[in-house]
């Protein structure tokens, strides 16, 4: 069975995935459980379903280091043309055509592949139309400025809503290509 390439990230209501400086402290709920769905998005289960995490260099540098600890059993592929300082053993640098390299890995046996972000890396995968699932957590905030998820001039990609959950005001939408 083919591994899926899954884009899973949080976005502000106005379409940003981070602040301009890479800050993520806004990614949190509003502590209001009145509209919570019975079914919850299980992030631990999602993490268990992937064995490769793909991220851009800037996304890697901006990621909270304590958060990276939970990924130590995963292979992390960082798209970059330069080396990283003090990188753990589970991190590999990939240059060149990342989309082609990941779609080749997709053919190998293993768990799914998490496309972590950032925007530049994600843009190449969106334009190549190779993302199988989009799991987007919409955070109840309007940032007003930051780094956009979609950079424009994308192909039309038809999606099917497979699941949605609501937790603390965060709506998590899971779409699959149709």
Backbone bond lengths (Angstrom), bond angles and torsions (degrees), N, CA, C in turn:
res aa  C-N    CA-C-N  psi(-1)  N-CA   C-N-CA  omega(-1)  CA-C   N-CA-C  phi
1 X - - - 1.453 - - 1.529 109.53 -
2 X 1.316 115.25 137.60 1.463 121.03 -178.21 1.525 111.12 -70.47
3 X 1.310 115.09 135.21 1.467 120.39 174.34 1.525 108.47 -69.15
4 X 1.318 115.73 146.55 1.460 120.57 177.54 1.532 109.69 -93.52
5 X 1.318 114.92 146.86 1.453 121.77 168.60 1.524 105.25 -98.48
6 X 1.328 115.78 118.66 1.464 121.23 -173.94 1.525 109.54 -119.28
7 X 1.328 115.74 120.97 1.460 120.95 172.06 1.518 106.19 -87.50
8 X 1.325 116.98 119.28 1.472 121.55 179.59 1.515 106.97 -133.10
9 X 1.337 115.50 113.90 1.460 119.62 177.95 1.516 110.63 -159.93
10 X 1.319 114.36 172.44 1.460 121.86 178.75 1.522 108.90 -102.24
11 X 1.330 114.43 149.69 1.454 120.61 -178.86 1.527 108.38 -141.72
12 X 1.322 116.09 144.80 1.464 119.58 173.98 1.521 108.17 -75.47
13 X 1.310 117.01 163.83 1.455 120.58 179.87 1.524 111.53 -59.02
14 X 1.336 117.73 -29.09 1.456 120.79 179.23 1.533 113.60 -94.62
15 X 1.337 117.20 16.09 1.455 120.56 167.32 1.509 118.39 92.38
16 X 1.335 118.80 17.05 1.464 121.02 -179.76 1.525 111.05 -101.70
17 X 1.332 115.36 145.03 1.466 120.21 178.01 1.519 112.67 -103.50
18 X 1.329 116.37 -11.36 1.459 120.82 173.99 1.521 108.07 -163.30
19 X 1.312 114.48 167.53 1.454 118.76 171.76 1.527 107.79 -73.82
20 X 1.315 117.53 167.92 1.475 120.42 -178.77 1.526 112.29 -56.07
21 X 1.341 116.36 -36.34 1.468 120.73 -179.06 1.524 112.30 -86.22
22 X 1.334 117.31 5.80 1.454 121.02 179.53 1.510 114.11 90.30
23 X 1.313 118.34 4.66 1.461 121.42 -178.08 1.523 113.44 -65.91
24 X 1.332 115.26 142.08 1.463 121.78 -178.89 1.524 112.58 -125.91
25 X 1.331 118.81 10.95 1.464 120.12 -174.90 1.522 113.15 -66.55
26 X 1.303 118.35 -10.72 1.458 123.98 178.28 1.536 112.47 -81.81
27 X 1.317 117.64 -8.94 1.473 120.77 -176.97 1.526 108.50 -82.96
28 X 1.321 113.80 87.08 1.462 120.67 178.03 1.520 108.29 -161.51
29 X 1.309 114.29 159.65 1.456 120.25 -179.49 1.511 111.82 -80.74
30 X 1.336 114.97 -174.66 1.457 120.14 -176.78 1.523 112.98 -109.16
31 X 1.325 117.18 9.55 1.467 123.15 177.28 1.536 113.12 65.30
32 X 1.330 117.44 19.14 1.453 121.96 177.23 1.526 107.67 -109.61
33 X 1.308 117.22 111.52 1.457 122.24 -175.05 1.533 113.29 -97.17
34 X 1.345 117.87 6.81 1.461 119.94 -174.42 1.525 113.42 -62.54
35 X 1.324 118.74 -28.44 1.464 121.21 179.89 1.524 113.04 -107.59
36 X 1.326 117.29 14.02 1.469 120.10 177.98 1.525 110.38 -61.13
37 X 1.327 116.08 138.71 1.458 120.81 173.89 1.522 108.93 -83.40
38 X 1.332 115.91 156.99 1.471 119.50 177.86 1.526 109.83 -62.52
39 X 1.321 115.47 -45.60 1.457 119.34 178.10 1.528 108.50 -77.53
40 X 1.324 116.90 136.09 1.469 123.32 179.72 1.530 109.27 -114.72
41 X 1.318 115.46 150.32 1.461 119.14 172.41 1.517 107.28 -74.34
42 X 1.311 116.47 124.60 1.457 121.90 -177.29 1.532 109.01 -99.48
43 X 1.338 116.44 95.16 1.456 121.03 -177.69 1.523 111.23 -62.75
44 X 1.325 117.79 -37.76 1.473 120.63 178.66 1.524 110.75 -62.13
45 X 1.313 116.41 -40.85 1.469 120.46 177.65 1.529 109.81 -64.50
46 X 1.343 116.15 -41.71 1.461 119.78 177.58 1.528 110.22 -60.16
47 X 1.329 117.37 -48.28 1.469 121.23 179.10 1.528 110.44 -56.85
48 X 1.328 116.97 -39.18 1.458 120.80 178.51 1.517 113.76 -68.32
49 X 1.331 117.22 -18.32 1.466 121.17 -177.67 1.527 113.22 -88.48
50 X 1.348 117.04 -5.39 1.463 120.31 -179.44 1.531 110.00 -119.96
51 X 1.326 115.56 151.81 1.466 118.32 173.81 1.528 112.02 -126.12
52 X 1.345 116.03 -5.33 1.462 121.06 176.21 1.523 107.98 -130.34
53 X 1.330 115.53 135.07 1.458 122.20 175.91 1.524 106.88 -120.43
54 X 1.327 116.44 127.26 1.458 121.76 -178.56 1.523 108.07 -111.95
55 X 1.321 115.90 127.54 1.467 119.34 179.27 1.519 110.31 -144.53
56 X 1.312 114.35 154.01 1.452 120.64 174.18 1.518 109.72 -75.70
57 X 1.310 116.11 162.33 1.468 120.52 -178.10 1.522 111.55 -60.52
58 X 1.327 116.94 -43.59 1.466 120.57 -178.95 1.533 110.09 -65.03
59 X 1.333 117.25 -40.91 1.470 120.40 177.69 1.527 110.21 -62.56
60 X 1.333 116.70 -39.99 1.463 120.48 177.75 1.531 110.52 -63.98
61 X 1.320 116.27 -45.88 1.471 120.05 -178.68 1.529 111.88 -65.56
62 X 1.344 117.01 -33.20 1.462 121.37 -178.72 1.524 113.43 -82.61
63 X 1.327 117.10 -19.60 1.472 120.45 -176.34 1.529 109.99 -64.30
64 X 1.329 116.98 136.21 1.472 119.02 177.22 1.532 109.86 -60.37
65 X 1.310 117.02 127.34 1.470 120.85 -176.20 1.528 112.60 -61.78
66 X 1.341 117.34 -34.58 1.469 118.70 177.73 1.529 110.34 -66.68
67 X 1.336 117.23 -30.63 1.459 121.34 176.81 1.519 112.15 -69.56
68 X 1.322 116.28 -30.68 1.463 120.58 -179.69 1.526 111.79 -68.00
69 X 1.314 117.05 -19.79 1.472 121.23 178.70 1.530 111.72 -58.47
70 X 1.335 116.63 -36.07 1.463 119.53 -178.55 1.525 112.30 -70.44
71 X 1.327 116.94 -11.37 1.460 121.62 -179.85 1.525 112.94 -101.63
72 X 1.325 118.08 8.33 1.467 119.90 -172.61 1.528 113.42 -64.27
73 X 1.332 118.33 -20.04 1.465 120.34 177.82 1.529 111.86 -91.15
74 X 1.321 117.24 1.81 1.466 122.58 -178.98 1.517 110.13 -104.99
75 X 1.316 115.58 152.78 1.459 120.45 171.70 1.523 106.04 -82.81
76 X 1.323 117.31 124.97 1.456 122.15 179.10 1.525 108.10 -110.49
77 X 1.320 115.38 121.06 1.452 121.79 178.89 1.520 107.71 -105.74
78 X 1.316 116.34 119.44 1.458 121.92 -178.11 1.522 108.38 -107.06
79 X 1.329 115.51 122.08 1.463 121.32 178.48 1.520 108.99 -76.53
80 X 1.321 115.78 112.81 1.458 120.24 -178.39 1.525 109.28 -164.43
81 X 1.303 115.06 153.91 1.470 120.34 174.91 1.520 110.80 -101.16
82 X 1.338 116.26 0.95 1.460 119.82 179.28 1.525 109.85 -130.60
83 X 1.288 116.52 158.67 1.470 122.31 -179.70 1.521 111.12 -72.18
84 X 1.316 114.98 162.18 1.460 122.14 175.32 1.516 108.54 -108.70
85 X 1.322 115.72 146.13 1.459 120.00 177.16 1.520 109.63 -78.75
86 X 1.310 116.60 140.83 1.468 123.19 172.67 1.524 113.20 48.88
87 X 1.323 116.82 47.56 1.461 118.77 -179.47 1.523 110.94 -83.23
88 X 1.336 116.37 139.52 1.463 120.40 176.90 1.533 111.12 -64.79
89 X 1.314 116.37 165.39 1.464 121.97 -177.03 1.524 113.75 -64.46
90 X 1.337 118.09 -25.62 1.465 119.94 -176.94 1.529 112.96 -83.89
91 X 1.327 116.93 5.14 1.462 120.65 -178.03 1.523 109.88 -108.24
92 X 1.329 114.27 131.52 1.458 121.53 179.09 1.522 108.17 -124.91
93 X 1.321 116.92 138.47 1.459 122.76 178.49 1.530 107.83 -90.34
94 X 1.341 115.74 134.08 1.461 120.58 178.01 1.517 109.06 -126.17
95 X 1.319 117.01 127.00 1.455 121.76 174.15 1.517 109.31 -112.13
96 X 1.291 116.57 -178.90 1.460 120.87 177.39 1.517 112.85 78.23
97 X 1.325 115.64 -148.69 1.462 122.15 -176.49 1.529 109.86 -79.87
98 X 1.319 115.95 90.14 1.471 121.90 -176.26 1.513 111.03 -63.94
99 X 1.318 117.38 -40.94 1.469 120.47 -179.08 1.526 109.91 -59.00
100 X 1.320 116.57 -45.44 1.470 120.35 -179.90 1.532 110.52 -63.12
101 X 1.321 116.74 -43.11 1.466 120.37 -179.21 1.528 111.35 -64.21
102 X 1.328 117.08 -40.35 1.465 119.97 -178.62 1.525 110.63 -72.95
103 X 1.324 118.17 -38.06 1.469 118.82 177.95 1.530 110.76 -67.61
104 X 1.325 117.94 -26.82 1.473 120.09 172.82 1.532 109.99 -69.73
105 X 1.335 116.77 -43.41 1.474 120.33 176.65 1.526 111.30 -62.24
106 X 1.313 115.68 -30.40 1.463 121.14 -179.37 1.538 111.05 -61.77
107 X 1.312 117.19 -26.94 1.462 121.89 -178.61 1.525 112.31 -79.55
108 X 1.336 117.10 -17.51 1.461 121.34 -179.49 1.523 110.70 -79.73
109 X 1.316 116.41 158.95 1.459 120.67 176.09 1.519 109.78 -68.33
110 X 1.288 115.85 145.04 1.451 120.92 178.08 1.513 110.68 152.11
111 X 1.312 114.49 -173.69 1.461 121.05 178.53 1.527 109.14 -83.02
112 X 1.311 116.21 -179.53 1.457 121.06 -179.35 1.526 111.86 -68.51
113 X 1.325 115.19 169.44 1.457 123.36 -176.90 1.528 108.03 -115.96
114 X 1.335 116.48 125.50 1.457 121.91 -179.17 1.512 109.53 -95.64
115 X 1.313 115.76 117.86 1.456 122.18 172.53 1.520 106.04 -87.85
116 X 1.319 115.92 100.70 1.462 125.07 -172.00 1.533 111.94 -77.54
117 X 1.323 117.50 -33.31 1.469 121.94 -176.02 1.506 108.73 121.67
118 X 1.242 120.43 -175.31 1.430 137.38 5.92 1.506 114.99 -82.58
119 X 1.321 111.76 -163.87 1.453 121.30 -170.41 1.529 112.92 -62.57
120 X 1.323 118.00 -44.45 1.465 120.53 -179.21 1.518 112.06 -61.68
121 X 1.321 116.04 -45.16 1.464 120.53 178.21 1.526 110.28 -65.60
122 X 1.312 116.64 -47.32 1.464 121.29 -179.65 1.520 110.72 -58.91
123 X 1.331 117.08 -40.20 1.459 122.32 -178.86 1.534 111.48 -56.13
124 X 1.322 116.83 -42.87 1.467 120.12 -179.99 1.525 111.01 -63.17
125 X 1.319 117.90 -39.11 1.466 121.84 179.86 1.525 111.50 -71.70
126 X 1.336 117.07 -38.64 1.469 120.82 177.34 1.527 109.28 -63.17
127 X 1.317 117.21 -47.64 1.464 120.97 -178.18 1.531 112.00 -65.14
128 X 1.335 117.44 -30.66 1.465 121.18 177.47 1.528 112.01 -81.56
129 X 1.339 116.93 -7.34 1.469 123.23 178.45 1.534 112.43 56.07
130 X 1.338 116.41 46.99 1.463 120.55 -178.79 1.530 113.62 -114.69
131 X 1.322 117.48 0.84 1.465 119.80 179.04 1.528 108.41 -79.46
132 X 1.328 116.10 124.89 1.467 121.42 -177.86 1.523 112.27 -84.96
133 X 1.335 116.77 -37.30 1.458 121.47 -179.49 1.522 110.03 -136.52
134 X 1.314 114.37 143.81 1.463 122.28 174.93 1.526 106.25 -117.80
135 X 1.321 117.73 115.16 1.456 122.04 174.78 1.528 105.83 -112.84
136 X 1.322 114.96 107.30 1.461 120.75 -172.60 1.522 109.00 -118.31
137 X 1.319 116.46 121.21 1.460 121.98 173.99 1.516 109.02 -93.97
138 X 1.330 117.06 115.34 1.465 121.47 -179.52 1.529 107.85 -91.00
139 X 1.312 115.02 114.13 1.464 122.25 -176.26 1.534 108.98 -86.96
140 X 1.329 118.12 137.17 1.459 120.57 -176.77 1.539 112.38 -76.26
141 X 1.337 113.52 72.16 1.466 119.92 178.49 1.526 108.75 -156.91
142 X 1.316 115.75 146.85 1.460 121.73 169.19 1.525 105.37 -109.86
143 X 1.323 116.06 112.97 1.466 120.38 -177.06 1.523 112.27 -77.64
144 X 1.326 117.26 -35.26 1.458 119.93 -179.67 1.510 114.17 85.70
145 X 1.329 117.33 -21.08 1.462 121.26 -179.21 1.527 107.88 -166.83
146 X 1.301 116.60 158.50 1.458 120.50 178.88 1.511 111.27 148.26
147 X 1.317 115.81 -152.95 1.465 122.52 179.62 1.521 108.53 -102.17
148 X 1.325 115.94 119.09 1.463 121.95 -179.86 1.522 111.23 -70.14
149 X 1.331 115.92 148.39 1.468 120.14 173.23 1.523 109.63 -73.49
150 X 1.319 117.39 -55.46 1.464 120.70 -176.35 1.523 109.18 -97.60
151 X 1.335 115.60 126.61 1.456 121.19 -173.17 1.523 113.12 -93.52
152 X 1.312 117.98 -1.35 1.459 121.08 174.86 1.513 113.85 99.38
153 X 1.331 114.04 166.64 1.469 123.63 -179.53 1.518 111.55 54.79
154 X 1.332 115.55 42.22 1.461 120.81 178.77 1.519 110.51 -89.22
155 X 1.326 116.37 156.44 1.460 118.93 173.12 1.524 109.51 -70.86
156 X 1.304 116.60 160.84 1.459 120.42 173.47 1.526 106.98 -76.55
157 X 1.320 116.33 123.19 1.461 121.71 -179.65 1.519 107.65 -123.74
158 X 1.317 116.32 116.10 1.462 120.42 -179.72 1.520 109.20 -81.29
159 X 1.336 114.61 133.69 1.458 121.33 -177.05 1.531 110.15 -123.96
160 X 1.308 114.15 160.44 1.464 121.96 175.88 1.525 107.99 -125.65
161 X 1.340 116.64 126.21 1.455 120.83 177.32 1.521 108.70 -72.05
162 X 1.332 116.53 115.05 1.457 121.64 -177.97 1.524 112.44 -94.82
163 X 1.329 115.42 -30.05 1.465 118.98 -174.80 1.521 108.99 -164.25
164 X 1.328 115.50 151.45 1.459 120.03 170.37 1.513 108.38 -145.08
165 X 1.306 114.75 146.70 1.459 120.90 174.93 1.520 107.78 -136.93
166 X 1.309 115.05 159.57 1.451 121.14 176.25 1.521 107.89 -132.84
167 X 1.321 116.00 127.76 1.455 122.71 -179.34 1.528 108.80 -140.91
168 X 1.302 117.56 119.92 1.469 122.17 177.08 1.528 113.11 53.62
169 X 1.325 116.92 33.96 1.460 120.58 -179.77 1.517 114.00 86.67
170 X 1.326 117.66 -5.04 1.467 121.95 176.76 1.522 107.82 -92.84
171 X 1.323 116.04 123.45 1.455 120.91 176.86 1.526 107.70 -99.62
172 X 1.315 115.60 125.53 1.465 120.64 179.89 1.521 107.59 -109.51
173 X 1.321 114.89 119.83 1.460 122.69 -176.89 1.521 109.06 -109.34
174 X 1.323 116.12 131.06 1.470 120.56 178.02 1.519 108.15 -117.95
175 X 1.328 114.54 113.32 1.456 121.85 179.73 1.525 110.18 -113.11
176 X 1.331 116.01 146.51 1.464 122.11 172.81 1.524 108.00 -120.70
177 X 1.311 115.62 151.81 1.473 118.98 174.80 1.516 108.35 -66.12
178 X 1.325 114.95 145.27 1.468 117.65 175.08 1.503 109.95 -118.25
